[in-house]
């Protein structure tokens, strides 16, 4: 990241914290990972669409960060944020088609970021369900991811780092999903006879 951009971002975060957390922050924009592309590409998989996205509790849509609040930029729902990230990953691998009858539903069940001094921690879990129109699900599984990072004593730095780590946590969650052979099998194209 360019030093000037990092400085401006830190100033914005400092202002938010100085105002007592009255402003909500959004996580850093999600970017697909090359490692996730490698897990999906070249496996004769069929394209899928993102189906229903949800959260187990409305409280999962707001994360307190030392006086600031992290909120989703997608439909004010972190379930929708994970669904959007999944759509980006599938699209990057050439496997997203909004018209596909194969759907992947996302139900977020855990979404925590703790930027405590010393060691920051994040945990995320979601249930992913793959089904085709008019049929029972062919895959449904809960996946979780955890992440730790050095967290600063200074609130501005810690909050900014937590925003970045949240996006990395989403990527970790999807990476774990893509490593599951049962999920990959659920996306395989049917054999032609």
Phi and psi restraints in degrees (value plus and minus 20) as a CYANA .aco file:
   2 UNK   PHI     -88.9   -48.9
   2 UNK   PSI     119.4   159.4
   3 UNK   PHI     -76.4   -36.4
   3 UNK   PSI     -60.2   -20.2
   4 UNK   PHI     -83.5   -43.5
   4 UNK   PSI     -61.5   -21.5
   5 UNK   PHI     -86.8   -46.8
   5 UNK   PSI     -62.0   -22.0
   6 UNK   PHI     -82.3   -42.3
   6 UNK   PSI     -60.1   -20.1
   7 UNK   PHI     -84.7   -44.7
   7 UNK   PSI     -62.2   -22.2
   8 UNK   PHI     -84.8   -44.8
   8 UNK   PSI     -62.2   -22.2
   9 UNK   PHI     -83.0   -43.0
   9 UNK   PSI     -61.7   -21.7
  10 UNK   PHI     -83.8   -43.8
  10 UNK   PSI     -57.8   -17.8
  11 UNK   PHI     -84.1   -44.1
  11 UNK   PSI     -61.6   -21.6
  12 UNK   PHI     -83.2   -43.2
  12 UNK   PSI     -66.1   -26.1
  13 UNK   PHI     -82.5   -42.5
  13 UNK   PSI     -61.2   -21.2
  14 UNK   PHI     -81.3   -41.3
  14 UNK   PSI     -61.9   -21.9
  15 UNK   PHI     -81.9   -41.9
  15 UNK   PSI     -63.5   -23.5
  16 UNK   PHI     -80.2   -40.2
  16 UNK   PSI     -66.2   -26.2
  17 UNK   PHI     -87.5   -47.5
  17 UNK   PSI     -59.5   -19.5
  18 UNK   PHI     -82.9   -42.9
  18 UNK   PSI     -51.9   -11.9
  19 UNK   PHI    -100.2   -60.2
  19 UNK   PSI     -13.3    26.7
  20 UNK   PHI      61.1   101.1
  20 UNK   PSI       2.7    42.7
  21 UNK   PHI      59.0    99.0
  21 UNK   PSI      -1.0    39.0
  22 UNK   PHI     -99.2   -59.2
  22 UNK   PSI     -22.2    17.8
  23 UNK   PHI    -135.7   -95.7
  23 UNK   PSI     118.1   158.1
  24 UNK   PHI    -108.0   -68.0
  24 UNK   PSI     126.3   166.3
  25 UNK   PHI    -131.1   -91.1
  25 UNK   PSI     135.8   175.8
  26 UNK   PHI    -132.6   -92.6
  26 UNK   PSI     131.4   171.4
  27 UNK   PHI     -85.6   -45.6
  27 UNK   PSI     142.6   182.6
  28 UNK   PHI     -82.5   -42.5
  28 UNK   PSI     124.0   164.0
  29 UNK   PHI     -74.1   -34.1
  29 UNK   PSI     118.3   158.3
  30 UNK   PHI     -94.4   -54.4
  30 UNK   PSI     118.4   158.4
  31 UNK   PHI    -147.8  -107.8
  31 UNK   PSI     111.6   151.6
  32 UNK   PHI     -79.2   -39.2
  32 UNK   PSI     128.8   168.8
  33 UNK   PHI    -117.9   -77.9
  33 UNK   PSI     120.4   160.4
  34 UNK   PHI     -82.8   -42.8
  34 UNK   PSI     -56.3   -16.3
  35 UNK   PHI     -81.9   -41.9
  35 UNK   PSI     -55.7   -15.7
  36 UNK   PHI     -90.4   -50.4
  36 UNK   PSI     -59.1   -19.1
  37 UNK   PHI     -77.7   -37.7
  37 UNK   PSI     -64.8   -24.8
  38 UNK   PHI     -80.7   -40.7
  38 UNK   PSI     -52.6   -12.6
  39 UNK   PHI     -93.4   -53.4
  39 UNK   PSI     -45.5    -5.5
  40 UNK   PHI    -120.6   -80.6
  40 UNK   PSI     -54.6   -14.6
  41 UNK   PHI     -91.6   -51.6
  41 UNK   PSI     127.2   167.2
  42 UNK   PHI      50.6    90.6
  42 UNK   PSI       5.5    45.5
  43 UNK   PHI    -135.3   -95.3
  43 UNK   PSI      -5.1    34.9
  44 UNK   PHI      35.0    75.0
  44 UNK   PSI      29.7    69.7
  45 UNK   PHI    -118.0   -78.0
  45 UNK   PSI     130.2   170.2
  46 UNK   PHI    -110.5   -70.5
  46 UNK   PSI     131.3   171.3
  47 UNK   PHI     -87.5   -47.5
  47 UNK   PSI     133.2   173.2
  48 UNK   PHI    -157.0  -117.0
  48 UNK   PSI     143.4   183.4
  49 UNK   PHI    -133.2   -93.2
  49 UNK   PSI     141.5   181.5
  50 UNK   PHI    -108.6   -68.6
  50 UNK   PSI     106.9   146.9
  51 UNK   PHI    -111.0   -71.0
  51 UNK   PSI    -148.0  -108.0
  52 UNK   PHI     -97.8   -57.8
  52 UNK   PSI     115.5   155.5
  53 UNK   PHI    -137.1   -97.1
  53 UNK   PSI     120.7   160.7
  54 UNK   PHI    -172.9  -132.9
  54 UNK   PSI     151.0   191.0
  55 UNK   PHI    -146.7  -106.7
  55 UNK   PSI     126.6   166.6
  56 UNK   PHI     -87.9   -47.9
  56 UNK   PSI     -47.0    -7.0
  57 UNK   PHI    -170.0  -130.0
  57 UNK   PSI     121.3   161.3
  58 UNK   PHI     -77.9   -37.9
  58 UNK   PSI     -44.1    -4.1
  59 UNK   PHI     -85.0   -45.0
  59 UNK   PSI     -39.0     1.0
  60 UNK   PHI     -93.1   -53.1
  60 UNK   PSI     -29.6    10.4
  61 UNK   PHI    -109.7   -69.7
  61 UNK   PSI     -23.0    17.0
  62 UNK   PHI    -156.1  -116.1
  62 UNK   PSI     109.2   149.2
  63 UNK   PHI    -140.2  -100.2
  63 UNK   PSI     100.3   140.3
  64 UNK   PHI     -94.5   -54.5
  64 UNK   PSI     110.3   150.3
  65 UNK   PHI    -150.4  -110.4
  65 UNK   PSI      66.9   106.9
  66 UNK   PHI      27.1    67.1
  66 UNK   PSI      31.8    71.8
  67 UNK   PHI      75.4   115.4
  67 UNK   PSI     -31.9     8.1
  68 UNK   PHI    -129.4   -89.4
  68 UNK   PSI     148.0   188.0
  69 UNK   PHI    -145.8  -105.8
  69 UNK   PSI     109.0   149.0
  70 UNK   PHI    -112.3   -72.3
  70 UNK   PSI     103.6   143.6
  71 UNK   PHI    -146.5  -106.5
  71 UNK   PSI     135.6   175.6
  72 UNK   PHI     -95.8   -55.8
  72 UNK   PSI     117.5   157.5
  73 UNK   PHI    -101.9   -61.9
  73 UNK   PSI     -25.4    14.6
  74 UNK   PHI    -130.5   -90.5
  74 UNK   PSI      85.7   125.7
  75 UNK   PHI      35.3    75.3
  75 UNK   PSI       3.4    43.4
  76 UNK   PHI      33.7    73.7
  76 UNK   PSI       9.9    49.9
  77 UNK   PHI    -155.5  -115.5
  77 UNK   PSI     104.3   144.3
  78 UNK   PHI     -92.4   -52.4
  78 UNK   PSI     -40.8    -0.8
  79 UNK   PHI     -83.6   -43.6
  79 UNK   PSI     -62.8   -22.8
  80 UNK   PHI     -88.8   -48.8
  80 UNK   PSI     -53.0   -13.0
  81 UNK   PHI     -83.4   -43.4
  81 UNK   PSI     -64.4   -24.4
  82 UNK   PHI     -85.4   -45.4
  82 UNK   PSI     -61.4   -21.4
  83 UNK   PHI     -80.8   -40.8
  83 UNK   PSI     -59.9   -19.9
  84 UNK   PHI     -86.8   -46.8
  84 UNK   PSI     -60.0   -20.0
  85 UNK   PHI     -84.0   -44.0
  85 UNK   PSI     -60.8   -20.8
  86 UNK   PHI     -82.5   -42.5
  86 UNK   PSI     -61.8   -21.8
  87 UNK   PHI     -80.2   -40.2
  87 UNK   PSI     -62.5   -22.5
  88 UNK   PHI     -83.5   -43.5
  88 UNK   PSI     -62.9   -22.9
  89 UNK   PHI     -83.6   -43.6
  89 UNK   PSI     -65.3   -25.3
  90 UNK   PHI     -84.1   -44.1
  90 UNK   PSI     -62.0   -22.0
  91 UNK   PHI     -82.9   -42.9
  91 UNK   PSI     -60.3   -20.3
  92 UNK   PHI     -81.3   -41.3
  92 UNK   PSI     -53.5   -13.5
  93 UNK   PHI    -111.3   -71.3
  93 UNK   PSI     -16.0    24.0
  94 UNK   PHI      53.7    93.7
  94 UNK   PSI       6.5    46.5
  95 UNK   PHI    -138.7   -98.7
  95 UNK   PSI      -4.1    35.9
  96 UNK   PHI    -127.6   -87.6
  96 UNK   PSI     111.9   151.9
  97 UNK   PHI    -166.4  -126.4
  97 UNK   PSI      90.5   130.5
  98 UNK   PHI     -82.0   -42.0
  98 UNK   PSI     -40.4    -0.4
  99 UNK   PHI    -112.7   -72.7
  99 UNK   PSI     -20.5    19.5
 100 UNK   PHI     -84.4   -44.4
 100 UNK   PSI     124.9   164.9
 101 UNK   PHI    -102.3   -62.3
 101 UNK   PSI     -32.4     7.6
 102 UNK   PHI    -105.1   -65.1
 102 UNK   PSI     100.7   140.7
 103 UNK   PHI    -140.7  -100.7
 103 UNK   PSI     126.2   166.2
 104 UNK   PHI    -137.6   -97.6
 104 UNK   PSI      95.1   135.1
 105 UNK   PHI    -111.6   -71.6
 105 UNK   PSI     126.1   166.1
 106 UNK   PHI    -146.1  -106.1
 106 UNK   PSI     101.8   141.8
 107 UNK   PHI    -141.2  -101.2
 107 UNK   PSI      84.7   124.7
 108 UNK   PHI     -94.6   -54.6
 108 UNK   PSI     106.8   146.8
 109 UNK   PHI    -134.4   -94.4
 109 UNK   PSI     -37.0     3.0
 110 UNK   PHI    -169.9  -129.9
 110 UNK   PSI     120.6   160.6
 111 UNK   PHI    -178.0  -138.0
 111 UNK   PSI      71.0   111.0
 112 UNK   PHI    -151.0  -111.0
 112 UNK   PSI     119.2   159.2
 113 UNK   PHI    -153.6  -113.6
 113 UNK   PSI     109.2   149.2
 114 UNK   PHI    -147.8  -107.8
 114 UNK   PSI      83.3   123.3
 115 UNK   PHI    -108.3   -68.3
 115 UNK   PSI      24.9    64.9
 116 UNK   PHI     -79.3   -39.3
 116 UNK   PSI     132.0   172.0
 117 UNK   PHI     -81.6   -41.6
 117 UNK   PSI     114.3   154.3
 118 UNK   PHI      82.3   122.3
 118 UNK   PSI     -94.1   -54.1
 119 UNK   PHI    -150.5  -110.5
 119 UNK   PSI     100.1   140.1
 120 UNK   PHI    -105.9   -65.9
 120 UNK   PSI     134.3   174.3
 121 UNK   PHI    -162.5  -122.5
 121 UNK   PSI     122.4   162.4
 122 UNK   PHI    -156.1  -116.1
 122 UNK   PSI     123.5   163.5
 123 UNK   PHI    -157.9  -117.9
 123 UNK   PSI     119.0   159.0
 124 UNK   PHI    -164.7  -124.7
 124 UNK   PSI     121.9   161.9
 125 UNK   PHI    -164.0  -124.0
 125 UNK   PSI     127.4   167.4
 126 UNK   PHI    -172.8  -132.8
 126 UNK   PSI     132.5   172.5
 127 UNK   PHI    -121.1   -81.1
 127 UNK   PSI     106.3   146.3
 128 UNK   PHI    -128.9   -88.9
 128 UNK   PSI     111.3   151.3
 129 UNK   PHI    -147.8  -107.8
 129 UNK   PSI     107.1   147.1
 130 UNK   PHI    -130.4   -90.4
 130 UNK   PSI     108.4   148.4
 131 UNK   PHI    -168.8  -128.8
 131 UNK   PSI     142.1   182.1
 132 UNK   PHI    -132.0   -92.0
 132 UNK   PSI     137.9   177.9
 133 UNK   PHI     -73.4   -33.4
 133 UNK   PSI     108.3   148.3
 134 UNK   PHI      55.6    95.6
 134 UNK   PSI      -7.4    32.6
 135 UNK   PHI    -151.1  -111.1
 135 UNK   PSI     143.5   183.5
 136 UNK   PHI     -89.5   -49.5
 136 UNK   PSI     136.0   176.0
 137 UNK   PHI     -78.2   -38.2
 137 UNK   PSI     120.1   160.1
 138 UNK   PHI    -117.6   -77.6
 138 UNK   PSI     -30.3     9.7
 139 UNK   PHI    -174.5  -134.5
 139 UNK   PSI     113.2   153.2
 140 UNK   PHI    -173.4  -133.4
 140 UNK   PSI      96.8   136.8
 141 UNK   PHI    -173.9  -133.9
 141 UNK   PSI     123.9   163.9
 142 UNK   PHI    -106.0   -66.0
 142 UNK   PSI     113.9   153.9
 143 UNK   PHI    -145.1  -105.1
 143 UNK   PSI     119.4   159.4
 144 UNK   PHI    -151.3  -111.3
 144 UNK   PSI     138.1   178.1
 145 UNK   PHI    -162.6  -122.6
 145 UNK   PSI     127.7   167.7
 146 UNK   PHI    -152.8  -112.8
 146 UNK   PSI     132.0   172.0
 147 UNK   PHI    -171.2  -131.2
 147 UNK   PSI     120.5   160.5
 148 UNK   PHI    -147.3  -107.3
 148 UNK   PSI     132.1   172.1
 149 UNK   PHI    -175.2  -135.2
 149 UNK   PSI     137.3   177.3
 150 UNK   PHI     -85.8   -45.8
 150 UNK   PSI     109.7   149.7
 151 UNK   PHI    -139.6   -99.6
 151 UNK   PSI     111.4   151.4
 152 UNK   PHI     -93.3   -53.3
 152 UNK   PSI     134.4   174.4
 153 UNK   PHI     -86.2   -46.2
 153 UNK   PSI     -54.5   -14.5
 154 UNK   PHI     -96.4   -56.4
 154 UNK   PSI     102.6   142.6
 155 UNK   PHI     -76.5   -36.5
 155 UNK   PSI     -61.3   -21.3
 156 UNK   PHI     -79.5   -39.5
 156 UNK   PSI     -68.3   -28.3
 157 UNK   PHI     -86.4   -46.4
 157 UNK   PSI     -62.5   -22.5
 158 UNK   PHI     -84.3   -44.3
 158 UNK   PSI     -62.2   -22.2
 159 UNK   PHI     -87.9   -47.9
 159 UNK   PSI     -62.8   -22.8
 160 UNK   PHI     -82.8   -42.8
 160 UNK   PSI     -62.2   -22.2
 161 UNK   PHI     -84.7   -44.7
 161 UNK   PSI     -58.3   -18.3
 162 UNK   PHI     -83.1   -43.1
 162 UNK   PSI     -58.4   -18.4
 163 UNK   PHI     -80.8   -40.8
 163 UNK   PSI     -62.9   -22.9
 164 UNK   PHI     -86.8   -46.8
 164 UNK   PSI     -64.5   -24.5
 165 UNK   PHI     -85.6   -45.6
 165 UNK   PSI     -49.3    -9.3
 166 UNK   PHI     -81.6   -41.6
 166 UNK   PSI     -64.0   -24.0
 167 UNK   PHI     -82.9   -42.9
 167 UNK   PSI     -57.5   -17.5
 168 UNK   PHI     -87.3   -47.3
 168 UNK   PSI     -54.5   -14.5
 169 UNK   PHI     -85.2   -45.2
 169 UNK   PSI     -60.5   -20.5
 170 UNK   PHI     -81.2   -41.2
 170 UNK   PSI     -64.5   -24.5
 171 UNK   PHI     -83.2   -43.2
 171 UNK   PSI     -58.9   -18.9
 172 UNK   PHI     -82.2   -42.2
 172 UNK   PSI     -62.6   -22.6
 173 UNK   PHI     -81.2   -41.2
 173 UNK   PSI     -66.7   -26.7
 174 UNK   PHI     -88.3   -48.3
 174 UNK   PSI     -55.7   -15.7
 175 UNK   PHI     -81.0   -41.0
 175 UNK   PSI     -62.7   -22.7
 176 UNK   PHI     -84.3   -44.3
 176 UNK   PSI     -59.9   -19.9
 177 UNK   PHI     -81.1   -41.1
 177 UNK   PSI     -66.7   -26.7
 178 UNK   PHI     -88.6   -48.6
 178 UNK   PSI     -40.6    -0.6
 179 UNK   PHI    -100.3   -60.3
 179 UNK   PSI     -31.1     8.9
 180 UNK   PHI     -99.8   -59.8
 180 UNK   PSI      96.0   136.0
 181 UNK   PHI     -79.6   -39.6
 181 UNK   PSI     -51.0   -11.0
 182 UNK   PHI     -87.9   -47.9
 182 UNK   PSI     -56.2   -16.2
 183 UNK   PHI     -86.3   -46.3
 183 UNK   PSI     -65.2   -25.2
 184 UNK   PHI     -80.4   -40.4
 184 UNK   PSI     -62.7   -22.7
 185 UNK   PHI     -82.3   -42.3
 185 UNK   PSI     -55.6   -15.6
 186 UNK   PHI     -85.8   -45.8
 186 UNK   PSI     -43.3    -3.3
 187 UNK   PHI    -118.2   -78.2
 187 UNK   PSI     -22.6    17.4
 188 UNK   PHI     -84.3   -44.3
 188 UNK   PSI     122.0   162.0
 189 UNK   PHI     -90.9   -50.9
 189 UNK   PSI     121.3   161.3
 190 UNK   PHI     -81.1   -41.1
 190 UNK   PSI     124.2   164.2
 191 UNK   PHI     -88.2   -48.2
 191 UNK   PSI     119.3   159.3
 192 UNK   PHI    -116.3   -76.3
 192 UNK   PSI     112.3   152.3
